[in-house]
Amino acid sequence: MLTLRPDYDQEDFGLMAKLPLSFACGLYDRMQPLYTGEVKPDGIDLNFIAIDQPRPIFDRMSGGQEFDVAEYSLSEFTQRFTRNECPFVAIPVFPSIAFRMGFIAINKKSGIKSPKDLEGKRIGVPLYTMTAAIFINGILHHEFGVDLTKVRWLQSAMNEAGSHGSPTVLPLLKKMTIENNKSNKTLGQLLAAGEIDATLGTSLPEEIRTNPDIVRLFPNYVEVDSDLYRRKGIYPIMHTVAIKKSIYERYPFVATSLYDAFVRSKKIALQKLFNLRAVRYMTPFLMREIDDIWDVFNGDPWPYGVEPNRRTIEALITYQQTLGLTERAVKVDDLFVPTYG
C-alpha cells in the first residue's frame, strides 16, 4: 500500500481522484498483471500502452516525451542524468535484464579467435550507445583487455536494412571511429560477405543459423556470463522505468505507487512461472531453468530495488566513462527517486 510521508498534502497529490497516467512498455510476463488490471497502482488510473519493440518507446520519450511513464534505456537515462540533460526521473524497476556475452558474432574467416583479436577490426553494432553494447564493450575492455579505440564501428539495424530506430543521441565525449551503414545490406549480410568482421548488440545476425562461417565469439557464453556474475555480481540491466520529471515534481506519490505495483505484478508472474502443473511458457526444460533460478538467484531472477543491483549499475557507470559517454561518475543512489513503501 502507498504510504504518504507526513509533509505530503493529499490534495496536492490529486488523490481526490485517480491520476491518469500513460505507460508505454513491452508486454513482458512481469508486466502482464498490470496490463490486464489484475494489479492496479494506488491512486493512479494507468493506461498501459503495450509496444513490443523498446527502441520506438525510447525514441518517442527522448524525442518528444510522449508518455507519462515508460520503459526506458538505463544507459540513456544514466548518460542524460550525469550530463544534466534529463527531463525524467527513474525508479529502480527493470523491465529488461539480459546476460550479453552470447551476442557477439564473428566471421571465422576474419581470423578472430579471441577477444583481443577484435582490435583493428570493423564491427557492426545497431547503436554504439545502446545499453547492450555498453555492457558488452565494457566487459570486453575491463575483463579481456580489448582496446576499443582500435575498433572501427559501423552502425545500423542487425537484420533489416536501415538504421536502428530514430534515436536522439547525446554527442560522445571521446573520439571513436563510428560510421553509419549507407548500404542496403543488414549487418548480418555484411558480416557474411566479409565486409565487417563481427557484430554485437541485442540480437544475433540471422545468418548464424545458416552460414557455418558465422559463429559466436564465446560459444561457452553461459559459462562466461555465469563467471562474471559469480565474481563481480554483474547481471546486465537493459531498461529502467522513467517518469516525466514534471509529473513527479507535482505528484511525487507516483514513484512509490508505481514501484509497489511493479513489485506486486512481478510476484504474480513468478508464481505462474513456478507452477509446473501446466507449463505456461514454451521452454522445454523449464524445470531445469527454475532450478537455476533458485540455485543462482535464490528464487528471484529479476530483482528490483537499488541494493540488489548496485554492482551492475556501478559497472555500467564505469563502462560509460570508458566508452566516452560521460566524464564523471555518479552515485547509484542518486539515479533513482525515493520510494516509501
C-alpha positions in Angstrom: 0.0 0.0 0.0 1.1 3.6 -0.6 2.5 5.3 2.5 2.4 9.1 2.5 5.0 11.0 4.4 3.6 13.5 6.9 4.7 16.5 5.0 2.8 15.5 1.9 -0.6 17.0 1.1 -3.1 14.5 -0.3 -4.9 17.2 -2.3 -1.7 18.3 -3.9 -1.2 14.8 -5.0 -4.5 14.7 -6.7 -5.7 11.8 -4.5 -9.3 13.0 -4.6 -9.5 11.2 -7.9 -7.1 8.8 -9.5 -4.3 10.4 -11.5 -4.4 9.3 -15.2 -1.0 8.3 -16.5 0.1 6.7 -19.7 2.6 3.9 -19.5 4.5 2.5 -22.5 6.2 -0.8 -22.1 6.8 -4.2 -23.6 4.2 -6.8 -22.6 6.6 -8.9 -20.5 5.4 -11.6 -18.2 6.3 -9.4 -15.2 4.1 -6.6 -16.6 1.1 -8.7 -17.7 -0.8 -8.3 -14.4 -0.5 -4.5 -14.8 -1.7 -4.7 -18.4 -4.8 -6.9 -17.5 -5.7 -4.8 -14.5 -5.1 -7.6 -12.0 -2.7 -5.2 -10.4 -3.6 -1.5 -10.1 -1.3 1.2 -8.7 -2.8 3.1 -5.8 -4.2 6.5 -6.7 -3.4 6.0 -10.4 -5.5 5.2 -13.5 -2.8 3.6 -15.6 -3.2 3.4 -19.3 -0.8 0.6 -20.3 0.3 1.0 -23.9 1.9 -2.2 -25.0 4.7 -1.7 -27.5 6.8 -4.8 -28.3 9.9 -3.2 -29.6 11.7 -1.0 -27.0 13.5 1.3 -29.4 10.4 3.2 -30.6 9.5 3.8 -26.9 12.9 5.3 -26.2 12.8 7.4 -29.3 9.4 8.7 -28.6 10.3 9.5 -25.0 13.7 11.1 -25.8 12.4 12.9 -28.9 9.0 14.1 -27.7 8.3 12.9 -24.1 5.2 11.3 -25.5 4.4 9.1 -22.4 4.0 10.0 -18.8 5.8 6.8 -17.7 7.8 4.4 -19.9 10.2 1.6 -20.1 13.5 3.4 -20.9 17.1 2.7 -21.7 19.1 2.6 -18.5 22.3 3.7 -20.2 20.5 6.6 -21.9 18.9 7.7 -18.7 22.2 7.5 -16.8 24.0 9.4 -19.5 21.4 12.2 -19.6 21.3 12.3 -15.8 25.1 12.6 -15.5 25.2 15.4 -18.1 22.2 17.3 -16.5 20.1 16.9 -19.6 17.4 14.6 -18.4 13.7 15.5 -18.3 12.9 12.3 -16.5 13.3 10.7 -13.1 13.7 6.9 -12.6 12.5 4.3 -10.2 14.6 1.1 -9.6 12.3 -1.2 -11.7 14.0 -3.0 -14.5 11.7 -4.4 -17.2 14.6 -5.9 -19.2 17.7 -7.7 -17.9 19.9 -9.9 -20.0 23.3 -11.6 -20.0 25.0 -10.4 -23.2 28.3 -12.2 -23.9 26.4 -14.7 -26.2 25.5 -11.8 -28.5 28.9 -11.3 -30.2 29.1 -12.9 -33.6 32.2 -13.2 -35.8 33.0 -14.4 -39.3 35.6 -17.2 -38.8 37.4 -16.0 -42.0 38.2 -12.7 -40.3 40.8 -14.5 -38.2 39.2 -13.6 -34.8 39.8 -16.4 -32.3 39.9 -14.4 -29.0 38.5 -11.1 -27.7 41.9 -9.3 -28.3 41.6 -10.2 -32.0 38.7 -7.7 -32.2 41.2 -4.9 -32.1 41.7 -3.3 -35.5 38.6 -4.9 -36.8 35.4 -3.4 -38.3 32.4 -4.3 -36.0 28.8 -3.8 -36.7 26.5 -2.5 -33.9 22.9 -1.3 -34.0 23.8 1.7 -31.9 27.2 2.4 -30.2 25.4 4.0 -27.2 22.8 1.3 -26.6 22.9 -0.4 -23.2 23.7 -3.9 -24.5 26.7 -2.6 -26.5 27.9 -0.6 -23.5 27.9 -3.7 -21.3 29.5 -5.9 -23.9 32.2 -3.4 -24.8 32.8 -2.6 -21.1 33.3 -6.2 -20.3 35.5 -6.8 -23.3 37.7 -3.9 -22.2 37.8 -4.4 -18.4 37.7 -8.2 -18.3 39.5 -9.2 -21.6 41.8 -6.2 -22.2 40.3 -5.2 -25.6 41.5 -1.7 -26.7 38.2 -0.4 -28.1 39.8 2.7 -29.6 41.3 0.4 -32.2 37.9 -0.7 -33.4 36.1 0.8 -36.4 32.3 0.8 -35.7 29.5 0.5 -38.3 26.0 1.4 -37.1 22.7 0.0 -38.5 20.0 -2.5 -37.7 21.1 -6.1 -37.4 18.6 -8.0 -39.5 16.9 -5.4 -41.6 18.1 -2.6 -43.8 18.4 0.9 -42.4 19.1 2.4 -39.0 18.2 1.1 -35.6 15.2 3.3 -34.9 15.4 7.1 -34.8 17.5 7.7 -31.7 18.1 11.1 -30.1 21.7 10.6 -29.0 23.9 12.9 -27.0 27.4 13.6 -28.5 30.3 11.4 -27.4 32.9 12.9 -25.2 35.7 10.7 -26.6 36.7 10.4 -30.2 35.7 7.0 -31.7 35.7 5.8 -35.3 31.9 5.4 -36.0 30.1 5.5 -39.3 26.6 4.7 -40.3 25.8 1.9 -42.7 24.8 3.5 -46.0 24.4 0.3 -48.0 21.1 -1.5 -48.3 22.5 -4.6 -46.5 21.9 -5.7 -43.0 24.7 -6.1 -40.6 24.3 -9.8 -40.8 24.6 -9.7 -44.6 27.7 -7.5 -44.3 29.2 -10.0 -41.8 28.5 -12.9 -44.1 30.1 -11.1 -47.0 33.2 -10.3 -45.0 32.6 -6.5 -45.2 32.7 -6.4 -41.4 34.4 -8.8 -39.1 32.0 -9.1 -36.2 28.7 -7.8 -34.7 27.4 -7.2 -31.3 24.2 -5.9 -29.7 20.8 -7.0 -28.6 20.4 -9.7 -31.3 22.5 -12.1 -33.4 22.6 -12.0 -37.2 20.1 -14.4 -38.8 23.0 -15.8 -40.8 24.3 -17.5 -37.7 21.6 -20.2 -38.3 22.5 -20.9 -41.9 26.1 -19.9 -42.5 28.8 -22.1 -40.9 31.3 -19.2 -41.0 29.1 -17.1 -38.7 29.6 -18.2 -35.1 29.6 -16.8 -31.6 32.9 -15.3 -30.3 32.1 -17.1 -27.0 30.5 -20.5 -27.8 30.6 -21.1 -24.0 28.8 -17.8 -23.3 26.7 -19.3 -20.4 29.9 -20.1 -18.5 31.4 -16.7 -19.4 28.3 -14.8 -18.2 28.0 -17.0 -15.1 31.6 -16.5 -14.2 31.2 -12.7 -14.4 28.1 -12.8 -12.3 29.8 -15.0 -9.7 33.0 -12.9 -9.5 31.6 -9.4 -9.8 27.8 -9.6 -9.5 27.2 -8.1 -13.0 23.8 -9.1 -14.4 23.3 -6.5 -17.2 20.3 -4.3 -16.8 19.0 -3.0 -20.1 15.9 -0.9 -19.1 14.5 1.0 -16.2 11.2 2.9 -15.7 11.3 6.6 -16.3 8.7 9.1 -15.2 8.4 12.6 -16.6 10.0 14.9 -14.1 7.2 17.4 -14.4 4.7 14.8 -13.3 6.9 13.5 -10.4 7.5 17.0 -9.1 3.8 17.7 -8.9 2.7 14.2 -7.8 5.7 12.6 -6.0 3.5 9.8 -4.7 3.6 8.2 -8.2 7.1 6.8 -7.6 6.0 4.7 -4.6 2.7 3.8 -6.1 4.2 2.6 -9.3 7.1 0.8 -7.6 4.8 -1.1 -5.3 2.6 -2.1 -8.3 5.5 -3.3 -10.3 6.7 -5.4 -7.4 3.2 -7.0 -7.0 3.0 -7.6 -10.7 6.4 -9.4 -10.8 5.4 -11.5 -7.8 2.4 -12.8 -9.7 4.5 -13.6 -12.8 7.0 -15.6 -10.7 4.2 -17.6 -9.1 2.9 -18.5 -12.6 6.4 -19.3 -13.8 7.0 -21.7 -10.9 3.7 -23.5 -11.4 4.7 -26.6 -13.4 1.4 -28.4 -13.2 0.6 -26.8 -16.6 3.6 -25.2 -18.1 2.8 -21.7 -19.3 6.0 -21.0 -21.3 7.4 -22.6 -24.4 10.6 -23.6 -22.7 11.1 -27.4 -22.9 13.4 -27.7 -19.9 11.6 -25.2 -17.7 12.1 -27.3 -14.6 15.9 -27.1 -15.1 15.7 -23.3 -15.6 13.7 -23.0 -12.4 16.3 -25.0 -10.5 18.9 -22.5 -11.8 16.7 -19.6 -10.6 16.7 -20.9 -7.1 20.4 -22.0 -7.1 21.8 -18.8 -8.6 19.3 -16.1 -7.8 17.6 -17.5 -4.6 14.2 -17.6 -6.3 14.2 -14.1 -7.8 15.9 -13.8 -11.2 14.6 -10.3 -11.7 15.4 -8.2 -8.6 14.0 -4.6 -8.3 15.4 -2.0 -6.0 18.8 -0.4 -5.8 20.8 -2.7 -3.4 20.4 -6.0 -5.3 21.6 -4.2 -8.5 24.2 -1.9 -7.1 27.3 -3.7 -8.6 25.7 -3.9 -12.0 24.8 -0.2 -12.1 28.2 0.7 -10.8 29.7 -1.3 -13.7 27.5 0.5 -16.2 28.6 3.9 -14.9 32.3 2.8 -15.2 31.7 1.5 -18.7 30.1 4.7 -19.8 33.1 6.7 -18.8 35.4 4.2 -20.6 33.4 4.5 -23.8 33.2 8.3 -23.8 29.5 8.7 -22.9 30.2 10.5 -19.6 33.1 12.3 -18.0 32.1 11.8 -14.4 30.8 9.1 -12.1 27.5 9.5 -10.3 26.4 7.7 -7.2 24.0 4.8 -7.9 21.6 6.1 -5.2 21.3 9.5 -6.9 20.0 8.0 -10.1 16.6 6.9 -8.6 14.0 8.9 -6.7 13.0 7.6 -3.3 10.1 5.2 -2.9 8.4 4.9 0.5 6.8 1.5 0.7 
